[in-house]
């Protein structure tokens, strides 16, 4: 067993299982995927720490970009309940780690990323891993990707002040969206479900996530 393999196993056993991550398919995906491939080379020794990892710096006032902490990502993906036949939108995919995880669980994944450098890194990593049921689209996050809609599930890889109607409109009937709602870093993980054409959300657990770019405060779709 290599050092990274040992760290991967430790991540699953010490970060995920003790924190209510019980989905066996999700645990297997995160046990198998090399997270170190998705972080900057200088940070690879830290790839499996229980914290968010910066993957792109702040430029012109835009927030720096981070990989979600493994536990937060796992619980959001579990909340979205991605099934084998699902079409998934991965919002703010960064270097593609979340897209790779979701591709292990769903039928097809669209990784949405506005930063060209990150999108290129995501495409390269997915190619190296031979993942052929995912694509990376460069576009603003808050608008989603209507060309691929409707989606059975969506996961937002960072905190947002509220979920834009544009994203909720792209959910399939019965579709689920998992996101951290927060004014800053610390907030609540919500699950939105679309029923009879309307999406509403309920809080599920406390979660810390760095803000995603391009989202503005708007009336939240919660009750």
Number of C-alpha atoms within 10 A of each C-alpha: 6 7 9 16 14 12 18 22 17 15 21 21 14 13 20 22 15 11 14 12 20 14 15 8 16 22 20 14 16 23 20 14 17 18 22 17 20 25 23 17 11 7 13 15 14 16 25 23 15 16 17 21 21 16 16 18 11 10 8 6 7 12 15 15 25 24 28 25 21 22 23 27 25 26 23 25 26 19 22 23 21 25 16 14 11 19 27 32 30 27 29 31 31 31 31 31 25 28 30 28 24 32 27 23 23 20 16 21 28 25 31 27 25 18 18 13 12 22 24 17 19 26 18 16 19 23 12 10 12 9 15 12 17 25 18 23 19 16 18 17 21 20 16 26 22 13 7 13 17 19 26 25 29 31 28 26 28 26 27 26 19 19 27 20 16 13 21 24 18 23 27 18 17 16 24 26 30 27 30 32 26 20 13 13 16 16 21 19 24 24 23 26 24 20 13 8 12 14 21 17 20 14 17 15 14 13 22 21 28 25 24 21 20 13 17 12 11 11 11 14 16 14 7
